[in-house]
Amino acid sequence: MKTPSVYVIDDDFAVRDALVLLLRSEGLRARGFASGTDFLSDLPSDPVACVITDLRMPGIGGAELVRRLNTLKGDAWSIVIITGHGDVSSAVDLMKAGVVDFIEKPFEPLRLVETVKGCVAQLRQLAVDLEDRERLEQKLGLLTTRERQVYDGLAHGRSNKEIAADLEISPRTVEVFRAHVMTKMEASSLSDLLRMDLARLGYARQLTPGADAAA
Amino acid sequence: MFARKLARGWQDRPPKQASETPPPIVNTAREARLTALLTVTPAVTIDARSRILAISSSACALFRMTEDEARGRGLGDLVEGFNLATISRATHQSGQISYWKARRSDGERFPVSLQTAEVVGGTSRSEVVVALNDLSLWRAADLQNQKLSEELHQAWRQNSVGQMAATLSHELNQPLAAAATYLQATQADLSRAGVLGDSAGRTLELAKGQVLRAGAIIRRTRKLLAAEDAPLQPEPILPMIQELEPMIGLLGPEAGTTIHIDVEAGLVMADRIQLQQALANLVRNAVEAVATCEQRQVRLMGRAISFAYYELRVEDSGAGLSDEETRRILEPQSSSKPNGMGLGLSITRRIVEVHGGSMSLGKSALGGAAFAFCLQRAPETRNL
């Protein structure tokens, strides 16, 4: 899969140009925009991305851009602020809004590169998780109503007998449906299935492989 | 004529008690008027040796002594350095005002202005009437006005310097950031090419270090020059506006502009000097805006608009602001474009922001622009 891109938004041409140059020379995919307005009107559709932006720009300022990106992209896009102004109070507000780092110009370029590389690594993992989740949703879409009901029962740790009672069908029927579910979901075991389900719900990183739930 | 009547009136009075002033013996309407005149005009009559022959009741009040205490004393005791011999006839005749330092009976010194007139005819010895004016109150008001003026000027200078430093440093930080980044990119490229080895890499690192050092110097300088933001205190609005009135009162007439102040009482969280600066600046701008117009009106208004906020507005009857100008004034200051607003308005905007408000621009009923911002109301404790 594609390595996550870095988008540089700064109305100063030289700062923008130098940053894109540096990021590319460090092996990253980078692209520059002259304003928040330009960026939003031509917004990339990447599932994950890293954005480096200045605060004081004509049109939509950096703070407003952060707000909008948070609304549109949530945690999937990481934002780093670079500013020539050094306004401490806005730093606190922005960090609270989930900005990854707040760096004053002129900055030690290596520091920015490290921060960005760290973001990109996390984003790469996040992209994988997002893809997995999507694949799971697709597979779930292929289950029949009954199969879905059995799946939900299994995901809640219900035994075959309990599921049979819940659904008012025989345990034998449940076993048949269970087999179908395992095949369609491409799960090798019950714990595998449970892991998948938790990943779908977003708890992927908290589960360690091998944890078994009672059947 | 007047002086003669004056002298006679006093001499004809019977001796009084030290603490009471019995009603004067009134012979004619003219004397009645003279008596009334003396009540409001502090005056003394002195002889050729500057000794007090008579003193009006208001002059007694001025010096805080009784007639008896004053009579016979040299005026030079009360008015420092006063010596009739040094005052020429020409001065008496011209009614010229001179300024002196006087002393009350309790020792308090105060500024006083004098006018003298010779008593012509009617008396055997030469007499001079001295009219006095206590300038202490006027002086106090003037000093207060000066003090405020100086405070405002100083705060303004400090703010200007701070603002300029902030703008300059912001402007400089851009090329410095770009330079440091370009240098880093070169290092990355060179290390990949493996061509020039350690020496070039080291030199580039040194160059980058200097650029970052320039940035640190700018940061430090800006901190030094930045005006400290004082914490906001609860301040009553009316006294703050009243203090500005003399200044505003000078601005208007000079420019042939009517400045109307319509401010309701209220208690707000404010930094008094900073807020006064901001208001003075807005009023000054408004006066400038109407300078070339037929209708020259400026209005300063203030009222509580909600439980939490008090709004101040400055409106003018000028040409108003175009959409472009409005947009430029309100948008966040851009890094590369020069400041379109002018130093004054950007300082004013900053002061408004420090007060927790934001400037809003609109059209005034007077036909021109309206600048408004809100202050936080301070909780008022019930009094009176």
Boltz contact constraints between the chains, C-beta under 6 A:
constraints:
  - contact:
      token1: [A, 11]
      token2: [B, 336]
      max_distance: 6.0
  - contact:
      token1: [A, 12]
      token2: [B, 174]
      max_distance: 6.0
  - contact:
      token1: [A, 12]
      token2: [B, 335]
      max_distance: 6.0
  - contact:
      token1: [A, 12]
      token2: [B, 336]
      max_distance: 6.0
  - contact:
      token1: [A, 14]
      token2: [B, 178]
      max_distance: 6.0
  - contact:
      token1: [A, 15]
      token2: [B, 174]
      max_distance: 6.0
  - contact:
      token1: [A, 15]
      token2: [B, 177]
      max_distance: 6.0
  - contact:
      token1: [A, 15]
      token2: [B, 178]
      max_distance: 6.0
  - contact:
      token1: [A, 18]
      token2: [B, 178]
      max_distance: 6.0
  - contact:
      token1: [A, 18]
      token2: [B, 181]
      max_distance: 6.0
  - contact:
      token1: [A, 18]
      token2: [B, 182]
      max_distance: 6.0
  - contact:
      token1: [A, 19]
      token2: [B, 181]
      max_distance: 6.0
  - contact:
      token1: [A, 21]
      token2: [B, 185]
      max_distance: 6.0
  - contact:
      token1: [A, 22]
      token2: [B, 181]
      max_distance: 6.0
  - contact:
      token1: [A, 22]
      token2: [B, 184]
      max_distance: 6.0
  - contact:
      token1: [A, 22]
      token2: [B, 185]
      max_distance: 6.0
  - contact:
      token1: [A, 25]
      token2: [B, 185]
      max_distance: 6.0
  - contact:
      token1: [A, 25]
      token2: [B, 188]
      max_distance: 6.0
  - contact:
      token1: [A, 25]
      token2: [B, 189]
      max_distance: 6.0
  - contact:
      token1: [A, 56]
      token2: [B, 332]
      max_distance: 6.0
  - contact:
      token1: [A, 56]
      token2: [B, 333]
      max_distance: 6.0
  - contact:
      token1: [A, 56]
      token2: [B, 335]
      max_distance: 6.0
  - contact:
      token1: [A, 58]
      token2: [B, 334]
      max_distance: 6.0
  - contact:
      token1: [A, 61]
      token2: [B, 332]
      max_distance: 6.0
  - contact:
      token1: [A, 84]
      token2: [B, 170]
      max_distance: 6.0
  - contact:
      token1: [A, 84]
      token2: [B, 173]
      max_distance: 6.0
  - contact:
      token1: [A, 84]
      token2: [B, 174]
      max_distance: 6.0
  - contact:
      token1: [A, 84]
      token2: [B, 335]
      max_distance: 6.0
  - contact:
      token1: [A, 85]
      token2: [B, 170]
      max_distance: 6.0
  - contact:
      token1: [A, 105]
      token2: [B, 173]
      max_distance: 6.0
  - contact:
      token1: [A, 105]
      token2: [B, 177]
      max_distance: 6.0
  - contact:
      token1: [A, 106]
      token2: [B, 173]
      max_distance: 6.0
  - contact:
      token1: [A, 106]
      token2: [B, 176]
      max_distance: 6.0
  - contact:
      token1: [A, 106]
      token2: [B, 177]
      max_distance: 6.0
  - contact:
      token1: [A, 106]
      token2: [B, 180]
      max_distance: 6.0
  - contact:
      token1: [A, 106]
      token2: [B, 212]
      max_distance: 6.0
  - contact:
      token1: [A, 106]
      token2: [B, 215]
      max_distance: 6.0
  - contact:
      token1: [A, 109]
      token2: [B, 180]
      max_distance: 6.0
  - contact:
      token1: [A, 109]
      token2: [B, 181]
      max_distance: 6.0
  - contact:
      token1: [A, 109]
      token2: [B, 184]
      max_distance: 6.0
